[in-house]
Amino acid sequence: MRAFPALAVPLPRWRTYSLRIPTIVLLVGGLSLLALALRLVWVLYTDTIPLGGDPHWYYVVASNVADGHGFAVRPHPIFGEIPGPGEPTAFWPPGYVFALAALFRLTGESFSTPQVMNALLGALTVPFVFLLGKSVFDQRAGLLAAGMFAIFPNAIVGVPLLFPEPLFTLMFVAALWLLTIRPVERPWLAYAGFGALVGLACLTRGQGAVLLPIAVVYWLARDGWQSAARSTGLALIVAVLMIAPWTIRNATQMHAFVPISTNSGAALRVGHGPESIGTTKWTHDEVNGLDMEHAMNNPRTEVEAYREYTRLAIDYALTHPMRELELAKLKLWNLYRSDAEIIPWITVLGTRPLEPDGLDDALWRMFDIAYYTLFLTAVASVPLWLRWRPERILLASVFIFWTLFHVAFLAEPRYHVPLYPAFAIAVAGGLCIAFDSMVALLRRSRYAARNG
């Protein structure tokens, strides 16, 4: 784990020291409780309600599922969507909707319980950040990464909004950790479990698809191609079996082959067209006389729009190679720039303004500084930890395939939120390696001074 192999000096004894299991459980449990407390405090302070955009859609459709109206929407010319019997839809993946619907069946419909659920999901992610950091580096790095994720303000700010990121991030990190374990007995259970998490992640956000190529690269580096082929085949079969019921539902109720969501067609066209800017911007392509916004938000036309926008996007990408290079650069910028723009979501959808006056601007600066510090430090740490080791390759693959996915579709700053745990692990691993190297250098200097 040395950053500089030339330093032929033994690392300090404490370098290989591991805390006892009860101590680790207490530390990780304490960090999880801290993460939960910080998120709940923010939820109570902001008092945000889902009255617009994606959160409104998730809330309405979840209410319909909980009330027995099915995965359906009823468009309204003023309010967008309203609860009640409507037309079947597959506009967004169903995972987060079903999680909200289950919550509503247990607790009743309200704005606050989903926010508490988001806070709890964020806290539950902390132990998996520790486990993944421990697998990639060591126990110290895992604890440091878990602590960074627990208190990272940009991972907290979006909790009051009904976005699927908290649920997806939990499944994403858990799946990556499951990749790194290798049971002596019945290893196929780990591969099948990973496949199940891939399927659930894809049903929550389309980005879950990147887990499969990440796994292929990791298994190839760790086990060789024969074992990797078997592991990949089993994981893929289980993932497909997890997704298949929803695909069959779409074929039955939407009368079309829609593997997960129709939104993928719109995302492709937004990312590949003459009006594309590298991030979300509805196009003026018309389907049945309706532009994209109205065609995709109308259950009666969304399947036709899904097919048409997919076709237009592929045609454009194949016939405009130079423009595609330009769009790739724009998508990279939009994917990894600051996510502080989420603050207006909090203030616009809040029932009261943030107090005291000027807090909005202060928070904007704080989130900018926090994000760029974590992101740039993670990038700078890569030369310290990148080695031809399966776990290190796994971490690098996460960044590579996540980036390629959004170059293929489109990018928004919010789309890098599930990478916060990976950023934290990269930073923690780099810091630990740098510290060990400094200690080794000091020991070498002292040794040279004593022995002339």
N, C-alpha and C positions, 0 to 999 in steps of 0.2 A: 504493500500500500504506500510505498515511498514515492514521493513526487520526483525525486532525483536519484536514480539508481546508483549514480557514482558515489554518493555519500555512504561509503561502506562502514557505517557506524551503527551499532544496534540502537533501535528505537527505545524510548523510555519504557520501563516495566509497565507503567500504568496504561501504556498503549494497548496491551492485550487484556487488560482487566475488564471483566464484565460484572455489572451490578447483579445482585441476586434478583430472582424473579419477583418476589413480593415488592422489592424496592422499585423495580421497573413498572410493575402494575400500578403502584401508588403514584409514581411520577406521570405516567401516561394518563392515568385516570384523572389526576389533578389538572393536567393540561386540557383534557376533554371537558372537564367541568368549567375551567376558565373560558374555553372557547364558547361553551353554551351560555355562560353568564354574559359575556360581551355581546353575543348575538341577540340575546333576549333584551338586554338593556337598549340596544339600538332599535329593535322592533318597537318597544314601548315608547321610545323617544320620538320616533318618526311618525307613527300613526298613519301609515300609508294604506290606501285602499285600491283595489284593482278596477279602476274605472276607464281604462283605455289600453290600447295596444295588445301585445301578446298576453300579459297577465289577465286582461279582461276575457279574452278568448278561453284561456285555460280554466278560469273560474266558471264561466257560463257552461262550457261543455262538461266539466266535472259535475256541476249541479244537475245537468240533464241526466248524466249517467247515474248519479246517486238517486235521482227521483224516478228512475225507471223509463226515461224517455230515450235512452240509448245514446250512442256517440253521435250526436246530432246538433245542429245549430239552426236558429231561426234568424235570418238577417233582418236588420232594421235600418232604415235609411238614415236615422239620426244617431242611434246608440250602437250601431255596428252589429252586435249580436245580443239577443235577449233570451233569458231562460224560457223553457217550455218546449212542447213538441215541435220538431222541425225536420229538416232533411238530413239524411246520413252524410257524414263528412269524413275525410281522411287528410285534412289540410296539414295538420302537424302530427308527429308521432304520438302514440297514445299513452306511453308509460307514465308521464307525470300526471296526466288527466286521471288515470285509474288510481294513482296514489292519492290524489286529492279526493276523488269520489269515495274511496274506502274510508278516508278520514271523515268526510261528511256523513257517511252512514253511521259512523261510531259516535261522533260528537255533535252532529247537526251542522248546518251550513253557517259559516261566519267568515269574516275576513281575517280574524286573528289566529285561528287554529292552523291554517296553512303556513302562516309566518312562523309560528312556534315549531311546526314540523320542519321547515327549512333550517331553523336554528339547530334543531336536534340533529338533522342530517349533517350539518357542518361539523358539529361536535363529534359525531360518530366517525367522521372521516379522519380525525386526528390519530386514532390508534393505527389505522392503515397507513397513514403517512409515516409513522414510526416504523412499522413493520417493513414497509418498502425501503425506507432509508437504511434500515439495519441490513436488509438483504443486499442492497447495492453497495453500501460502504461498511458501516459498523454501527454499534449501539450508540455511540456518541453522536454520530451524524443523524441517526434516526430520531434521537431525542431533540436535537437542535432543530431539525426540519419540522418535527411535530410542533415544537414551541413557536417557530416562525409562522407556521400556517395558522395556529390557534389565535394569534394576536394580529395577524396581518390585516390592516384595515380594509384593503380592497376586497378581501374575501368575506368581509362582514357587511359591507355597505349594501349589497344587493339582496340580502336575506329578506327584507320586508316585501320585496317584489315577487310575484308568483311566476318566476322563471324556473325552468327545470334544471338549472346548473347545479344546485346543491345535491339533488338526487343523482344526477349524472356523474358528478365528480366523485361521490362516494363509490359508485359502482366501478368507475374507471380506475380509481386507485386500488380498490379491492381486487379487481381483475389483474392488474399489473403485479400486485403482491403474490397472488395465487400462481402466476407464471413462475415465480422464483422459487417456490417450494417444490421439493422433489421427494415425495413419500417413498419409503423403502417398500412398503406393501401397498398394493393396489394403486399405482401411480395414475392409472386411467381415471380414477375419481377426480384427481386434480385437473386433468385435461377436460373432462366432462364438465366439471364445475366452472372452469374458465369459459368453455363454450356457452354455458348457460348465462354467465354474466355478459358475454359478448352480445347474446341475443337480447337480453334485457336492456343493455346499454343502447343498442341500435333502436330499440323500441322507445327509448327516451329522447335520444338525440342521434341524428344521422352520423355524427362523428364517431360513434361507437364502432363503426366499421374499421377504423384504423387499428383497433386492437388485434385483428387477425394478422396483418402484415408485420406488426411489431412482434407478435408471438412467433411467426415463421422465422424471422431473423434471429430472434433469441434462441429458439430451439435448434436452429442450424448451428449457431456458434457453440451451443452447450453440448448437443447430443449427436450432431452429424445428420446427414440428409435422410437416412432411412428412418431413424427414430423420429425426426422432425416431421416426416411425411405422415407417419402413423398418428402422432399427436395432433397435427393440423387437421387431418381427416376426421378424427373423432370430435375435436372442438367445432369444426365446421358443421358436422352433422347435427350436433346438439344445438348450435346456434340457429340453424335453419329450422329445426323442430320447434324452437322457442318462438320464432317469428311466424311460422307457417299459419297458426290459427288466425292471426291478424290479417295475413294476406288472403286467406280464404274468406274471412269476413268482408274484406274489401271487394273481392270478386263477387260475392253474393249480394252485397248491398249497394256497391258502387258500379257493379256490372263492368268491371275493368280489372286488368292486372296492375295493381298498385302494391308493390312489395311492402311498403311501410306508409309513406305519406306522399300526397300530391305536391306538397311544398317543394320537393326536390326539383321538380320541373321549373318552377318559378325561380328557385335559387340558381339553377344552371343558366337560365336566360338572363337573370340580373348580372351574373358574372361573365357572360359571353354574349355581347351584343354591341351595336353601335352606340348605345346610350350608357354602357357600363362605365362605372367610375371606380370599381374595385371594392365597393361596399354596397349596402342596401339602397336601392333606388328603383322604385317601380318603373317599368318601361311603359311605352305607349302602344306596344303591340296589341292589336285587338283580336278578340275571339268572340264571334257572334255579336260584334258591335260594342263589346266591352273592353276597356283597357285592363291591364294586368291586375290592378288592385281590386276592381269590381268582378272580374272574371274568376279570380282565385277565391274570393270571399263569398262567392255564390255557389252553394252545393250543386246547383243544377248545371253549372258550366265548368266546375273545377277539374273534372276528369278530362274533358276536351282541352281545356287550357293546359293541363299537365302534359298531355301528349304533344300539343302544338309547341309549347315553350321548350320542351326537351328537344324536339326536332330542330327548332330554330337555333338553339344554343349549340348543338353539335355541328350543324352546318356552318355556323359562323366560326366556330373554333377551328374547323378543318380548312376553311378558306381564307382566314386572316391570321397567318402565323406571326407576322411582325406586331400586329395589334395585340395578339395574345401575350407576347413578351412584355409589352407595355402594361397590360392588365395584371400580369403576374407581379410586377414591381408594386403596383398600386395595392394589390391584395396583401402583399407582405407588409407594407406600411400600415394598412388598416387593421391587420391582424395583431400587430405587436406594438401599436401606439398606445398611449395612455387610455385607460378605461374610465377616467374621471367623468366622462360624459353621462355616466349613469346617475349622477346627482340630480339633474333635472327630472328624471323619472321619479325620484324620491319626493322632490318638492312639488312637482305638478300634480302627482297623485296623492299627496298628503292632505289631510283634513285641516292642518294648520301649518303655517310657515315654520321653518327651522329658526330657532332663537338661540342666542341673541342675533341682532342684525349683523350682517357681514359674515355669518357662519358659513353660508354657501361658498363664498370666495375662499375662505380659509380651508374648508374641506377640499375644495377643488385642488388647491395647492398641495395639501397634505397627501391626497391620493395620487397626484402626479409624482411627487417626490418618492412616495412609498413604492409605487409601481416601478418607476425607472430604476430605483436603487436595487430592487430585487431582480428585475429583468437583466440589467446590465451586469450586475455581479454574477448572475447565473451564466451569462455569456462569457465573462472573463474567467470563470472558474473552469471552463471546459478543458483548456490545455493541462490543468493540474490533475484532473481525474480521468480523462479519456484514455483508456487502455484497451487492448484486445482481450477483454474479459467479458463473458456473457452478460453479467449484470450491468457493466458500464455501457456495453453496446445496447442493452435494453433501454437505458436512460436516454442515450443519444437517439435511438430510433423513435422514441416518443416525440421528440421535437421535430424530427425529419418528416415522419408520416403525418403528424398533425398539420404541419405547414403545407405539405403537398395536397392534403385533402382540401384545404381552403383555397389553394391556388386553382384546384379543379372546379370549385364552386364559387364562393364569394367569402368575404371576410368582414368582420366587425370587431371592434375592441373587446366586446363581451365574449367573443368566441375563444379568447385565450384564458378565460377564468378557470376552466378545468385543468390548466397547466400549472396553477399556483403550487400544488404539492410537488410537481416535478421541478419547478424553479427552486423551491425551498430545499429539496433534497440535493440538487446540484450545488447550491450555495453552501449548504452544510458540509457536504463531502469535500468541496474545495477548501473550505476553512480548516477542516480537520487535517487534511493532507498538508496544507501550507504550515499549520502549526507543528505537525510532526517533523516536517522538513527543517523548520527553524530550530527546533529542539535538537535534531540530529546535527545540524550545522554547528550549534553551540558546543555540543559534546565533542565534535571533531576538533573545533578550535581549542578547547581546553585540553584535549588529549595531545594535540600538536604542541601546545605551549609547555605542557609538563614533560614532554619527551624530546624537546628541542628540535 
